[in-house]
Amino acid sequence: MINRRTLLLGSAAGLVAASLPLQAQMDHSHHHPASPETANSGEKNTASVDHSQHVAANKPAHKSTREIPAVSTQKPPLTAQGYRPVITPNGRTLPYRLTDGVKEFHLIAEEIEHEFAPGSTIKAWGYNGTTPGPTIEAVEGDRVRIYVTNKLPEHTSIHWHGILLPWGMDGVSGLTQAPIKPGETFVYEFTLEQHGTHMYHPHADEMVQLATGMMGMFIIHPKTKITPEIDRDYVVLLHNWAVHPGTYRPDPNVMTEFNLWTMNSKVFPAIESMVGQTGERIRIRVGNLSMWNHPIHLHGVQFEVTGSDGGRWPQNQWRKEVTEIVGVGQTRDIEFTAVPGDWAFHCHMSHHTMNAMGHDIPNMLGVKQPVAQINKVLPGYMAMGEHGMAEHQVHVDMGHMPGPENTLPMMMGEGRYGKLEMGGMFSMIRVRDQLGEQADLYLPPAGTQARKVSRVPDGIPT
């Protein structure tokens, strides 16, 4: 997290620390007292920090993995058309009305209040009260009629990304149609000639309207039965945001230096975990309407990449991966057989699994920071970063670092064994041999977990 004050404080502290005599810089033992275990072993401890000098701020406790939300453990039943509905974590599917054989939907473009996670709420633009908008779900061969009402302060349109349709229904403002002005309603009508994982978004003032959250998923199920069958079908839409510390509206002028990375417009630990039962075949459909490519990595399995906005591929085109890049404007479907555990699912760009962060703060790694001397120049300075940033979450969780208003900590979440130190595009799929009403914390079978040992056996080469 960074604002002008913390940036200046950090820069000044770096200069002050660098200018102090070497002996003074080395005098920081008061900040890292040895624990009994490390004192007995003679090892230097760099993880334990004395927080007694700090006063805890009145901050809400952050969620642990026990409290991280998860989707329902109930498997959606098959519909009358023979498909199993998708599950959109933190979202929903848009209902429709059947009129003379046509499925009628209604999307409302409007300004909304959106919460990334407790502690960060923005004024966004979305559809039907949410960002992303509700997932549209239909079947290959269906005739759909979609009404779009504009309650925004400017005109808009909707492009049906990747869907084959008549030119006049493509939704490009000024090219294929007149813009939908504030207060107007337009209707789009076409027959679905394909199946696959698709998206919808504006093609009007696109830089602003996408940056503020206007997007959604459009799933078209095949009209014929697929094999192997899918037991649970998830939808995840990736996006990025620039919400400056202490502000409440996304900045559409930012093109690269984003500070929030989301799955279905939530950041960890507010992203609902996906769930599954051992042996089930699970599909995750991933769409990307951000401005970065995302190498999406799933722990625990080798998944198969089976489809895209071009539909489910022929089986001889499937390929096994553990990480799949989902490019800007692309969708990818991955499928796998569930194995028990709480498996991480995340973007593998490490700064995309953090929440709000500063991009221009000084690098304090390895810089000695004698607090007593620095406080003479910068009262209230708190040393951080000399040994890495792992202590950041400790400080924040204990209330030592209040941070800017409406800004989430960079690292959040707590598991059974300690701090998770994650944020942004990080989630889980929780798989159990038998799912109950909820997927509680996973307990590994005896003998299947890494453990601490007292020594390394002699003779092992290094």
C-alpha positions as CSV (number, residue, x, y, z in Angstrom):
1,M,0.0,0.0,0.0
2,I,1.3,3.5,-0.8
3,N,0.2,7.0,-0.6
4,R,2.2,10.2,-0.9
5,R,3.1,10.2,2.8
6,T,4.3,6.6,3.0
7,L,6.2,7.1,-0.3
8,L,8.0,10.1,1.1
9,L,8.6,8.4,4.5
10,G,10.0,5.3,2.8
11,S,12.2,7.3,0.5
12,A,13.5,9.4,3.3
13,A,14.0,6.4,5.6
14,G,16.1,4.7,2.9
15,L,18.3,7.8,2.6
16,V,18.6,8.1,6.4
17,A,19.4,4.4,6.8
18,A,22.0,4.5,4.1
19,S,23.7,7.6,5.6
20,L,24.0,6.2,9.2
21,P,27.4,4.8,10.3
22,L,27.8,1.1,9.7
23,Q,27.9,0.2,13.4
24,A,24.7,2.0,14.0
25,Q,23.0,0.3,11.1
26,M,24.0,-3.1,12.5
27,D,22.4,-2.3,15.9
28,H,18.9,-3.8,15.3
29,S,18.9,-6.8,17.6
30,H,16.1,-5.3,19.7
31,H,13.7,-5.8,16.8
32,H,14.5,-9.5,16.3
33,P,14.8,-11.3,19.6
34,A,15.7,-14.9,19.5
35,S,13.0,-17.4,20.3
36,P,13.8,-20.2,22.8
37,E,14.1,-22.7,20.0
38,T,16.5,-20.6,18.0
39,A,18.5,-19.5,21.1
40,N,19.1,-23.2,22.0
41,S,20.1,-24.1,18.4
42,G,22.4,-21.2,17.9
43,E,20.6,-20.3,14.7
44,K,19.8,-16.6,13.9
45,N,16.1,-15.9,14.0
46,T,14.8,-13.4,11.4
47,A,11.1,-14.2,11.6
48,S,10.2,-13.3,15.1
49,V,9.5,-9.6,15.7
50,D,9.1,-7.6,18.9
51,H,5.8,-5.7,18.5
52,S,5.7,-4.3,22.0
53,Q,6.8,-0.8,20.9
54,H,3.7,-0.5,18.6
55,V,0.2,0.4,19.6
56,A,-2.5,-1.8,18.0
57,A,-4.9,0.2,15.9
58,N,-8.6,-0.5,15.9
59,K,-8.7,-2.7,12.8
60,P,-11.2,-5.5,11.9
61,A,-9.8,-9.0,12.1
62,H,-9.0,-10.5,8.7
63,K,-10.6,-13.7,7.6
64,S,-9.0,-17.0,8.1
65,T,-9.4,-19.9,5.7
66,R,-12.0,-21.3,8.1
67,E,-14.1,-18.3,7.3
68,I,-13.2,-17.9,3.6
69,P,-16.5,-18.3,1.7
70,A,-17.1,-21.3,-0.6
71,V,-19.8,-22.0,-3.1
72,S,-22.6,-24.4,-2.2
73,T,-21.6,-28.1,-1.9
74,Q,-24.8,-29.1,-3.7
75,K,-24.3,-30.1,-7.3
76,P,-26.7,-28.3,-9.6
77,P,-29.2,-30.8,-11.1
78,L,-29.6,-31.3,-14.8
79,T,-32.1,-28.9,-16.6
80,A,-34.9,-29.9,-18.8
81,Q,-32.6,-29.3,-21.8
82,G,-30.2,-31.8,-20.4
83,Y,-27.3,-29.6,-19.3
84,R,-25.8,-29.0,-15.9
85,P,-25.8,-25.3,-15.0
86,V,-22.6,-23.5,-14.4
87,I,-21.6,-22.1,-11.0
88,T,-20.3,-18.6,-10.9
89,P,-18.4,-18.0,-7.6
90,N,-19.5,-14.8,-5.9
91,G,-22.0,-14.4,-8.7
92,R,-25.2,-15.8,-10.3
93,T,-26.9,-16.8,-13.5
94,L,-29.3,-14.4,-15.2
95,P,-32.9,-15.8,-15.2
96,Y,-34.9,-15.7,-18.4
97,R,-38.5,-15.9,-19.6
98,L,-39.5,-18.2,-22.4
99,T,-41.8,-16.4,-24.9
100,D,-43.0,-18.2,-28.0
101,G,-39.9,-20.4,-27.9
102,V,-37.5,-17.4,-27.4
103,K,-35.4,-17.0,-24.3
104,E,-35.8,-13.4,-23.1
105,F,-33.1,-11.8,-20.9
106,H,-32.8,-8.3,-19.5
107,L,-29.5,-6.6,-18.7
108,I,-29.4,-3.2,-16.9
109,A,-26.2,-1.2,-17.2
110,E,-25.9,1.0,-14.1
111,E,-23.6,2.4,-11.4
112,I,-23.2,0.1,-8.4
113,E,-21.4,-0.2,-5.1
114,H,-19.0,-3.1,-5.3
115,E,-16.9,-4.7,-2.5
116,F,-13.6,-6.3,-3.4
117,A,-13.3,-7.7,0.1
118,P,-14.3,-6.3,3.5
119,G,-12.5,-3.0,3.8
120,S,-12.5,-1.9,0.2
121,T,-15.7,-0.7,-1.6
122,I,-15.9,1.3,-4.8
123,K,-18.3,3.0,-7.1
124,A,-18.3,0.7,-10.2
125,W,-20.3,0.3,-13.3
126,G,-21.9,-3.1,-13.9
127,Y,-25.0,-5.0,-14.9
128,N,-28.1,-5.8,-12.7
129,G,-26.3,-4.6,-9.6
130,T,-23.1,-6.5,-9.9
131,T,-19.7,-6.7,-11.5
132,P,-19.2,-8.9,-13.3
133,G,-22.8,-8.9,-14.5
134,P,-24.8,-12.1,-14.1
135,T,-23.7,-15.1,-16.3
136,I,-25.9,-15.6,-19.3
137,E,-26.5,-19.3,-20.0
138,A,-28.2,-20.9,-23.0
139,V,-28.0,-23.9,-25.4
140,E,-26.7,-24.2,-28.9
141,G,-29.7,-23.7,-31.2
142,D,-31.6,-21.5,-28.8
143,R,-33.1,-18.2,-30.0
144,V,-32.3,-15.4,-27.5
145,R,-33.7,-11.9,-27.1
146,I,-31.7,-9.7,-24.8
147,Y,-33.0,-6.3,-23.7
148,V,-30.3,-3.8,-22.6
149,T,-31.4,-0.8,-20.5
150,N,-28.9,2.0,-20.0
151,K,-29.0,3.7,-16.6
152,L,-25.4,5.1,-16.9
153,P,-24.6,8.8,-17.2
154,E,-23.2,8.2,-20.8
155,H,-24.1,6.0,-23.8
156,T,-23.1,2.4,-24.0
157,S,-23.6,-0.8,-26.1
158,I,-22.9,-4.5,-25.6
159,H,-20.6,-6.7,-27.7
160,W,-21.2,-10.5,-27.6
161,H,-17.6,-11.5,-27.5
162,G,-16.8,-14.5,-29.7
163,I,-20.5,-15.2,-30.6
164,L,-21.5,-15.8,-34.3
165,L,-24.4,-13.6,-35.1
166,P,-25.7,-11.1,-37.7
167,W,-23.5,-8.0,-38.2
168,G,-26.2,-5.7,-36.8
169,M,-26.3,-7.5,-33.5
170,D,-22.5,-7.3,-32.9
171,G,-22.8,-4.3,-30.5
172,V,-20.1,-2.0,-31.7
173,S,-21.3,1.6,-31.0
174,G,-21.2,3.8,-34.1
175,L,-20.3,0.8,-36.5
176,T,-23.0,-1.7,-36.2
177,Q,-25.6,0.3,-34.2
178,A,-26.4,3.7,-32.7
179,P,-25.2,4.1,-29.1
180,I,-27.6,3.2,-26.4
181,K,-28.2,6.6,-24.8
182,P,-28.9,7.1,-21.1
183,G,-32.5,6.1,-20.4
184,E,-32.8,4.1,-23.6
185,T,-33.4,0.3,-24.0
186,F,-32.1,-1.6,-27.0
187,V,-32.9,-5.3,-27.9
188,Y,-30.5,-7.8,-29.4
189,E,-31.9,-11.0,-30.9
190,F,-30.1,-13.9,-32.5
191,T,-29.9,-17.7,-32.7
192,L,-27.0,-19.4,-31.0
193,E,-25.1,-21.3,-33.8
194,Q,-22.3,-22.6,-31.6
195,H,-21.3,-23.7,-28.1
196,G,-18.5,-22.6,-25.9
197,T,-17.3,-20.2,-23.2
198,H,-17.9,-16.6,-24.2
199,M,-18.1,-13.1,-22.7
200,Y,-20.0,-9.8,-23.1
201,H,-18.8,-6.3,-22.6
202,P,-19.3,-2.7,-24.0
203,H,-17.9,-1.5,-27.3
204,A,-18.5,2.2,-26.4
205,D,-16.1,4.3,-24.3
206,E,-14.5,0.9,-23.8
207,M,-11.5,2.1,-21.8
208,V,-13.7,3.7,-19.2
209,Q,-16.5,1.2,-19.1
210,L,-14.3,-2.0,-18.9
211,A,-12.1,-0.3,-16.4
212,T,-15.1,0.3,-14.1
213,G,-16.4,-3.2,-14.2
214,M,-18.8,-3.7,-17.2
215,M,-18.3,-7.3,-18.3
216,G,-19.9,-10.7,-17.9
217,M,-19.8,-14.3,-19.1
218,F,-22.0,-15.9,-21.8
219,I,-22.0,-19.8,-21.6
220,I,-23.5,-21.7,-24.5
221,H,-24.0,-25.4,-23.8
222,P,-23.8,-27.9,-26.7
223,K,-27.1,-29.4,-27.9
224,T,-25.7,-32.9,-27.9
225,K,-24.4,-34.8,-24.8
226,I,-20.7,-34.6,-24.2
227,T,-18.3,-37.2,-22.9
228,P,-16.8,-37.5,-20.4
229,E,-19.6,-35.7,-18.6
230,I,-19.0,-32.8,-16.3
231,D,-20.0,-33.0,-12.6
232,R,-19.3,-29.4,-11.6
233,D,-18.9,-26.5,-14.1
234,Y,-17.3,-23.3,-12.8
235,V,-17.0,-19.8,-14.4
236,V,-14.2,-17.4,-13.5
237,L,-13.7,-14.0,-15.1
238,L,-10.3,-12.2,-14.6
239,H,-9.9,-8.5,-14.4
240,N,-7.6,-5.7,-13.1
241,W,-8.3,-2.4,-11.4
242,A,-6.5,0.8,-10.5
243,V,-8.0,2.1,-7.3
244,H,-5.6,4.6,-5.8
245,P,-5.2,4.5,-2.0
246,G,-7.9,6.4,-0.2
247,T,-10.1,6.7,-3.3
248,Y,-13.4,5.1,-4.3
249,R,-13.5,5.1,-8.1
250,P,-11.3,3.0,-10.5
251,D,-8.9,5.1,-12.6
252,P,-9.4,4.3,-16.3
253,N,-6.3,6.2,-17.3
254,V,-4.0,3.5,-15.8
255,M,-2.8,1.1,-18.5
256,T,-0.2,-1.1,-16.8
257,E,0.3,-0.3,-13.1
258,F,-2.8,-1.9,-11.7
259,N,-3.0,-2.6,-8.0
260,L,-6.0,-5.0,-7.7
261,W,-6.3,-8.3,-9.6
262,T,-9.6,-10.1,-9.3
263,M,-11.5,-13.3,-10.0
264,N,-15.2,-12.4,-10.6
265,S,-14.3,-8.9,-9.3
266,K,-13.3,-10.2,-5.8
267,V,-9.8,-10.5,-4.3
268,F,-8.5,-13.2,-1.9
269,P,-9.7,-14.0,0.7
270,A,-13.2,-12.9,-0.4
271,I,-13.2,-15.1,-3.5
272,E,-15.5,-18.0,-2.9
273,S,-13.6,-21.3,-3.0
274,M,-14.8,-23.9,-5.6
275,V,-15.7,-27.3,-4.2
276,G,-15.7,-30.9,-5.5
277,Q,-15.9,-34.5,-4.4
278,T,-13.1,-37.0,-5.0
279,G,-13.4,-38.6,-8.4
280,E,-15.7,-36.0,-9.9
281,R,-14.9,-34.4,-13.3
282,I,-14.6,-30.7,-12.8
283,R,-14.4,-28.0,-15.4
284,I,-13.2,-24.4,-14.8
285,R,-14.0,-21.9,-17.6
286,V,-11.7,-18.9,-17.4
287,G,-12.3,-15.7,-19.3
288,N,-9.9,-12.7,-19.4
289,L,-11.1,-9.1,-19.8
290,S,-8.2,-7.6,-18.0
291,M,-5.3,-5.8,-19.7
292,W,-2.7,-8.5,-18.9
293,N,-2.2,-12.1,-19.9
294,H,-2.6,-14.5,-16.9
295,P,-0.7,-17.9,-16.5
296,I,-3.4,-19.7,-14.5
297,H,-2.0,-22.5,-12.3
298,L,-3.9,-25.2,-10.5
299,H,-2.1,-27.3,-7.8
300,G,-2.6,-31.0,-7.3
301,V,-3.5,-32.3,-10.8
302,Q,-2.5,-32.2,-14.4
303,F,-5.5,-30.8,-16.0
304,E,-6.6,-31.0,-19.6
305,V,-7.2,-27.9,-21.7
306,T,-10.3,-28.9,-23.5
307,G,-11.9,-25.8,-25.0
308,S,-12.3,-22.1,-25.5
309,D,-14.6,-19.6,-27.1
310,G,-14.3,-21.9,-30.1
311,G,-16.2,-24.6,-28.1
312,R,-15.2,-27.9,-26.6
313,W,-12.3,-29.1,-28.8
314,P,-12.1,-32.5,-30.4
315,Q,-10.5,-34.9,-27.8
316,N,-7.4,-35.4,-30.0
317,Q,-6.6,-31.7,-29.5
318,W,-6.7,-31.8,-25.7
319,R,-3.4,-31.3,-23.9
320,K,-2.2,-31.8,-20.4
321,E,-0.9,-28.8,-18.5
322,V,-0.5,-27.5,-15.0
323,T,-0.4,-23.8,-16.1
324,E,-2.3,-22.3,-18.9
325,I,-1.9,-18.8,-20.2
326,V,-5.2,-17.1,-20.7
327,G,-4.6,-14.1,-23.0
328,V,-6.4,-10.8,-23.0
329,G,-9.8,-11.3,-24.7
330,Q,-9.5,-15.1,-24.5
331,T,-11.3,-17.9,-22.7
332,R,-10.0,-21.3,-21.8
333,D,-11.7,-24.4,-20.4
334,I,-9.7,-26.8,-18.1
335,E,-11.0,-30.2,-16.9
336,F,-9.6,-32.6,-14.3
337,T,-10.6,-35.4,-12.0
338,A,-10.8,-34.1,-8.4
339,V,-8.4,-35.4,-5.8
340,P,-8.8,-34.6,-2.0
341,G,-7.2,-31.5,-0.6
342,D,-7.5,-27.7,-0.5
343,W,-5.7,-27.0,-3.8
344,A,-4.5,-23.5,-4.7
345,F,-5.8,-22.0,-8.0
346,H,-4.1,-18.7,-9.0
347,C,-2.4,-16.6,-11.5
348,H,1.3,-17.4,-11.5
349,M,2.5,-13.7,-11.9
350,S,3.4,-13.2,-8.2
351,H,2.3,-9.6,-8.1
352,H,-1.1,-10.6,-9.3
353,T,-1.6,-12.6,-6.1
354,M,-1.3,-9.5,-3.9
355,N,-3.7,-6.8,-3.1
356,A,-3.0,-3.0,-3.2
357,M,0.8,-2.4,-3.5
358,G,3.2,0.5,-4.2
359,H,5.2,0.3,-7.4
360,D,7.7,3.1,-6.7
361,I,8.7,2.6,-3.0
362,P,12.4,2.2,-2.2
363,N,13.8,-1.3,-2.0
364,M,14.7,-1.9,1.6
365,L,15.8,-5.5,1.3
366,G,19.1,-5.9,3.2
367,V,19.0,-2.2,4.4
368,K,19.7,-1.9,8.2
369,Q,17.0,0.3,9.8
370,P,17.9,1.4,13.4
371,V,14.5,2.5,14.5
372,A,15.7,4.7,17.4
373,Q,17.9,6.8,15.2
374,I,15.5,7.0,12.3
375,N,12.7,8.2,14.6
376,K,14.8,11.2,15.5
377,V,14.3,12.3,11.9
378,L,11.0,10.6,11.0
379,P,8.9,10.2,14.2
380,G,6.6,7.2,14.0
381,Y,8.7,5.3,11.4
382,M,8.4,1.6,11.5
383,A,11.2,-0.6,10.1
384,M,10.1,-3.1,7.5
385,G,11.5,-5.0,4.5
386,E,15.1,-5.6,5.6
387,H,14.6,-9.4,5.7
388,G,11.7,-9.5,3.1
389,M,8.0,-8.6,3.3
390,A,6.7,-11.6,5.1
391,E,6.3,-9.6,8.3
392,H,3.9,-7.2,6.4
393,Q,0.8,-9.3,7.2
394,V,1.9,-9.8,10.8
395,H,2.0,-6.1,11.3
396,V,-1.3,-5.4,9.5
397,D,-3.2,-8.2,11.2
398,M,-2.0,-7.0,14.6
399,G,-3.2,-3.4,13.8
400,H,0.3,-1.8,13.7
401,M,-0.1,-0.5,10.1
402,P,-3.5,1.3,9.6
403,G,-2.9,2.0,6.0
404,P,-4.8,4.4,3.7
405,E,-8.6,4.6,3.8
406,N,-10.5,2.1,1.6
407,T,-7.3,0.1,0.8
408,L,-6.7,-3.5,1.5
409,P,-3.5,-4.9,2.8
410,M,-1.1,-6.4,0.3
411,M,-1.1,-9.8,2.0
412,M,-4.1,-11.5,3.6
413,G,-5.6,-14.8,4.7
414,E,-4.7,-17.3,7.4
415,G,-4.6,-21.1,7.2
416,R,-4.4,-23.9,9.8
417,Y,-0.6,-23.5,9.8
418,G,-0.1,-19.8,9.6
419,K,-0.4,-16.7,7.4
420,L,-1.2,-17.4,3.7
421,E,0.3,-14.0,2.6
422,M,-1.8,-13.9,-0.5
423,G,-4.4,-11.6,-2.2
424,G,-5.6,-10.8,-5.6
425,M,-6.1,-13.7,-8.1
426,F,-5.8,-16.5,-5.6
427,S,-8.4,-19.0,-4.7
428,M,-8.9,-22.7,-3.9
429,I,-10.7,-25.8,-5.0
430,R,-11.7,-27.8,-1.9
431,V,-12.1,-31.5,-2.6
432,R,-13.4,-34.0,-0.1
433,D,-14.1,-37.7,-0.3
434,Q,-17.6,-36.9,1.0
435,L,-18.9,-33.4,0.9
436,G,-21.1,-32.3,3.7
437,E,-23.0,-29.0,4.0
438,Q,-19.7,-27.2,3.8
439,A,-16.1,-28.0,3.0
440,D,-14.3,-27.6,6.4
441,L,-10.5,-27.2,6.6
442,Y,-8.7,-30.2,5.1
443,L,-6.8,-32.6,7.4
444,P,-4.1,-34.6,5.5
445,P,-3.8,-38.4,6.2
446,A,-1.0,-39.4,8.6
447,G,2.4,-39.4,7.0
448,T,1.5,-37.3,4.0
449,Q,2.5,-33.8,5.2
450,A,5.9,-32.0,5.3
451,R,7.3,-31.7,8.8
452,K,10.1,-30.2,10.7
453,V,13.2,-32.3,11.4
454,S,16.0,-31.7,13.9
455,R,18.9,-32.4,11.5
456,V,19.8,-33.4,8.0
457,P,21.3,-37.0,7.8
458,D,25.0,-37.1,7.0
459,G,26.2,-37.8,3.6
460,I,23.5,-36.2,1.5
461,P,25.2,-34.2,-1.3
462,T,24.5,-30.5,-1.8
